[in-house]
Amino acid sequence: MKFAIILSGCGVYDGAEIHESTMTMLAISRNGGSYTIFAPDVKQHHVVNHLTGEEMDESRNVLVEAARIARGNIHSLDKYDYNDFDALILPGGFGVAKNLSTYAFDGPDCKVDKVVEKIIRDTHAAGKPIGALCISPVLIAKILGKVDVTIGGDEATASHIEALGAVHIPAGKREIVIDTKNRIVTSPCYMLDASIADIAEGAENVVKAIMVMK
């Protein structure tokens, strides 16, 4: 099964969450699938020093940063064609809420990158499964509306998901929520106080659930 993975940079505070990204790749590989990694070729909203948590006075590119996780084997998101893949999956990280959308700043009134929105709509319309980890289900709810998703148990974020017309279903560490009708699988990952072992199993459960949808 061929997966497309969308990354939003490199690093939890301003890009893609590295553990979630790598554990997703590992889960796909371990279960006999293959993956191709994409990221938008755009400027990051900002750069955060992951040692201090403070914003840095410099500029970085989302695609260039995501290439760190992909070991250079990555493509610009505008090259994505849903016909080439069996499923799409989005790891989390604040990059989803800062670089793929403006959710970190605007909440449910956020705007989504036009390329990202088109990709998710096209993939969904084609009936292909979509997986979303951590904060990424908010993006799915914003774009698709009436879907069942989870971000764990955070009440504020769950209320935003409901405001977008989606249904939030609470879930624990390593657990997943499957929207069979819409072919969407979500897991809370680091939206909860999770360990890297929790992330690994959560990602594995998402990938396995998607694979049986094919």
C-alpha positions in Angstrom: 0.0 0.0 0.0 1.4 3.4 -1.0 1.1 6.2 1.5 1.7 9.9 1.0 2.9 11.7 4.2 2.6 15.5 4.6 5.1 17.1 6.9 4.9 20.7 8.1 8.5 21.4 8.9 10.8 19.9 11.5 10.3 20.2 15.2 7.2 20.2 17.5 7.0 23.9 18.2 7.2 25.3 14.7 7.0 22.3 12.3 6.2 18.6 12.2 6.5 16.5 15.4 9.5 14.4 14.8 8.5 11.3 16.8 5.1 11.2 15.2 6.6 11.6 11.7 9.3 8.9 12.1 7.0 6.5 13.9 4.5 6.8 11.1 7.2 6.0 8.6 8.3 3.0 10.7 4.7 1.7 11.0 4.1 1.9 7.3 7.4 0.1 6.5 6.9 -2.6 9.2 3.5 -3.4 7.8 4.7 -3.8 4.3 3.7 -0.5 2.9 5.7 2.3 1.2 5.7 6.0 1.6 6.5 9.2 -0.2 7.0 12.4 1.8 5.7 15.8 0.9 5.8 19.3 2.4 4.7 22.8 1.1 7.5 24.9 -0.4 6.6 28.0 1.8 8.1 30.1 4.5 7.6 29.0 8.1 5.4 31.2 10.2 8.3 31.6 12.6 11.3 29.7 14.0 11.3 28.5 17.6 14.4 27.6 19.7 13.5 24.2 20.9 15.9 24.4 23.8 14.4 27.6 25.3 11.0 27.7 23.6 11.6 31.3 22.5 11.1 32.7 19.0 14.3 33.2 17.0 15.1 36.1 14.6 15.5 34.0 11.5 13.5 32.6 8.6 13.2 29.0 7.4 11.4 27.1 4.6 8.9 24.4 5.5 10.1 22.0 2.7 13.8 22.5 3.5 13.2 21.9 7.2 11.0 18.8 6.5 13.8 17.4 4.4 15.7 16.9 7.6 13.2 14.3 8.7 12.9 12.8 5.2 16.7 12.6 4.8 16.4 14.7 1.7 14.0 12.3 0.0 11.0 14.7 -0.2 8.9 16.5 -2.7 7.1 19.8 -2.9 3.5 19.4 -1.9 2.3 20.9 -5.2 3.6 17.7 -6.9 1.2 15.5 -5.0 -1.3 13.5 -7.1 -3.8 11.5 -5.2 -3.9 9.0 -8.1 -0.4 7.9 -7.3 -1.3 6.8 -3.7 -3.6 4.6 -1.7 -3.8 6.7 1.4 -2.7 10.0 2.9 -1.5 10.6 6.4 -0.6 13.8 8.4 1.6 13.7 11.5 1.0 16.5 14.0 3.2 19.2 15.5 2.5 23.0 15.7 3.5 23.3 12.1 0.1 21.9 11.2 -1.5 24.9 13.1 1.1 27.5 12.0 2.3 26.5 8.5 -0.4 24.3 7.0 -3.1 26.5 8.6 -3.6 29.5 10.9 -5.3 27.5 13.6 -2.7 28.4 16.3 -3.7 32.0 15.9 -7.3 32.0 14.7 -8.9 28.9 16.2 -11.9 27.6 14.3 -11.9 30.7 12.1 -8.5 29.7 10.7 -7.5 29.6 7.0 -5.9 26.5 5.5 -3.2 26.6 2.9 -4.9 26.3 -0.5 -2.7 23.4 -1.7 -3.2 21.5 1.5 -7.0 22.0 1.3 -7.2 20.8 -2.3 -5.1 17.7 -1.6 -7.3 16.7 1.4 -10.5 17.4 -0.5 -9.4 15.5 -3.6 -8.1 12.5 -1.6 -11.3 12.3 0.3 -13.5 12.7 -2.8 -11.5 9.8 -4.4 -12.5 7.6 -1.4 -9.0 7.1 -0.3 -8.3 6.8 3.5 -6.8 9.7 5.4 -4.9 9.4 8.7 -4.3 12.3 11.1 -2.3 12.4 14.3 -2.2 14.8 17.2 -3.5 18.2 16.2 -4.0 17.3 12.5 -7.6 16.1 13.0 -8.5 19.8 13.5 -7.3 20.4 9.9 -9.5 17.5 8.7 -12.5 18.9 10.6 -11.9 22.4 9.1 -11.8 21.2 5.6 -14.3 18.3 5.5 -16.8 19.3 8.3 -19.0 16.4 9.1 -16.4 13.8 10.2 -15.7 11.8 13.4 -12.2 12.5 14.8 -10.2 12.7 18.0 -7.5 14.8 19.6 -7.8 13.0 22.9 -9.6 14.9 25.6 -8.6 18.6 25.5 -11.9 20.4 26.0 -11.0 23.6 24.2 -9.7 21.9 21.1 -12.6 19.5 21.1 -15.1 22.4 21.3 -13.4 23.9 18.2 -13.8 20.7 16.3 -17.5 20.6 17.2 -17.8 24.2 16.1 -16.5 23.2 12.7 -19.3 20.7 12.3 -17.4 17.6 13.1 -17.9 15.1 16.0 -15.1 14.8 18.6 -14.8 11.4 20.2 -12.5 11.2 23.3 -9.7 8.7 23.1 -6.8 7.7 25.2 -3.1 7.0 24.6 -2.5 4.6 21.7 -6.2 4.6 20.8 -7.7 5.5 17.5 -11.1 6.7 16.2 -12.2 5.3 12.9 -14.8 7.2 10.8 -15.8 4.3 8.5 -18.1 6.4 6.3 -15.5 9.0 5.5 -12.5 6.6 5.7 -10.6 8.7 8.3 -8.5 7.4 11.1 -7.2 9.7 13.9 -5.2 9.3 17.1 -4.3 11.8 19.9 -0.5 11.1 20.2 1.2 14.0 21.9 -2.1 15.9 22.4 -2.0 13.7 25.5 0.8 13.2 28.0 2.2 10.4 25.9 5.5 8.5 25.8 7.4 7.7 22.6 6.2 4.1 23.0 2.6 5.4 23.1 3.3 7.4 19.9 4.7 4.3 18.2 1.7 2.2 19.0 -0.8 5.0 18.1 0.9 5.5 14.7 0.9 1.7 14.1 -2.8 1.4 15.0 -3.6 4.2 12.5 -1.6 2.6 9.7 -3.0 -0.8 10.3 -6.6 0.5 10.4 -6.0 2.3 7.1 -4.5 -0.7 5.5 -7.6 -2.9 6.0 -9.7 -0.1 4.4 -8.1 -0.7 1.1 
